């Protein structure tokens, strides 16, 4: 389990005789304050289908009387942790978060599955405005799916999906204000009850999505701020799927307009969306906004993509999405839209020639 130089941390071994009346655990592994750690070759779950604080009594975890239920809130918790490697892990069915990690530095996830956790897959918000990550955050061959939904045991079916309209959450990955150099390489993020990957508070970060598949998330599939690259990826903004097929409240379907990709452009940064297949049923396939601190001299390029819109199946007044929406506040920024194959959208390219958006 451990490579040279990496201490291994192992859980207590489970057995068929493990008691069923255990007091609940807040977390399975707590890596807070740790450094130079590797966790590998583990399944992390509580074998309970309940969700902490769920709106429905039948889905909510027991908390009111001892022993408070045989469930655990979080799979892995970490604050102020550095140089950590997670490899070959299956983290699923936790009552709150699969991973709750903030103020971490130089973390690597390889061959990790984060699935069916009741609030979020990766929750990167420690609260109190002090959550910023740093260093290199690498996600390679990672699956993040069905978070914001319950997971039955032992069938591992997903139900009880809930979002903000019912008091829940549901991001596959979300953070507070953060920095860092994020790389998502061969990542599959799907069927989460809110956004797929939400790095909209990462204004000081560099973010790369490479060979990413994002589909069926109920909000935006990918959203980010900073210097962002999205390349050779397949983004399918079927944002109503959980509402039409898995019981998510209709008010949580296609939240944040359901744009398949939403990027905020900070001043002086360059972002690019290139070589991707992007489809969707939300308001627009791609949205570009000005970052809160301003976007002067920001640039963005959208080139060499296939863009294909569709009507929302759950709405009688649905309209085709636009291919690209450019924030009217993007004064001083420059957007280039070129060599894209556009089908079934309200507009074929730049919405107009103002705000620095041009076509080639």
C-alpha positions, 0 to 999 in steps of 0.5 A: 500500500505504500511507496517508498517515502509514503506512510500508509494509513489503514482503516480497521478491518471490516468483517461480517460480524461488525456491529450494526449499532455503532455510533455514527462517525463524522469521518472515516479518515481525517488527514487534517494537518498531515503531509506526505501521506498516501491512501491506496486500494481501499473502499470507503463507505458506510453501507447506509443509504441515508443522507444527513439532514435530507428534506424527506424523513424516509431519506434522512439519517437518524440523529435524534437519539443514541446510538444515532445510526450506523452511518458516517458523514464524510469519507476523507476530511482534510484541512491544512494538508500537503503532499497527499496521494489518493490512489485506487479508492472507491469512496461512495455512499457517505451521508454528506461528502465523499471528500471534504478538503480545504487549504490543501497543497499538492494533492494527487488523485489517481484511479479514484471513484467518488460516487453517490455521496449525499451532499457533494463529491469533493467539498472544498469550502471550509467556511469562514472565508479561509479555504484557499488551496495551493500547489498542484491539484491533479485529478487523473482517471477519476470518476465523480458521479451521482453526488447529491443523491443517496445510494442504497446498500447493497444494491448501490442504486441512486435515489433521493437526489436533491439540490438547493430548492430542497435545502441540499447541495449536489456539486460533483466538485466545488470549492470556496475562494481558492488558488492552485494549479488544477489539472483534470485529465481523463475525468468523468463527471456526471449525474451530480445534483448541481454543477459537475465541477464548480471552480467559479471561486478560483480567481487566482488559479490556473485550471486545465480540463483535458479529455474530460467527459461531463454529462447529465449534471443538473447545473453547469457541467463545467464552470471556472474562473481564472486562466482556464483551458478546456481541450479535447473534451466531451461536454453534454449539458443534459441538465434536466436529466435528473429531474425527468428520470431521478426525482430531482426537484424541477426547480433544480434542473438547469440551474444557473441557466444550465449553460454547459460551460460557464467561465469568468475571465479575470483581468489579464488572463487568457482562457481557451476552449478548443477541440471539444464536442459541446452539446446541451439543452440549457440557455447557452452552450458556452457563457463568458462572464467578467470576473468580479474584480474586473476583466480588463485585458482578458482574452478568450478563444473558442476554436475548433469545437463542435457545438450542437444544441437541443430542446429541453424535453421537460419544458413546453416553452423550451428554445434552442440554446445559443452557441455563445453568450458574452457578458455585456460587462466584458469591456476591455476583454477580447473574445475570438470565436473561430473554426467551430462547427455549429448546429441547432443553436439560436446563433451561430457564433458571436452574439454581436461584434461588440464587447470585443467578440469577433469571428474568424 
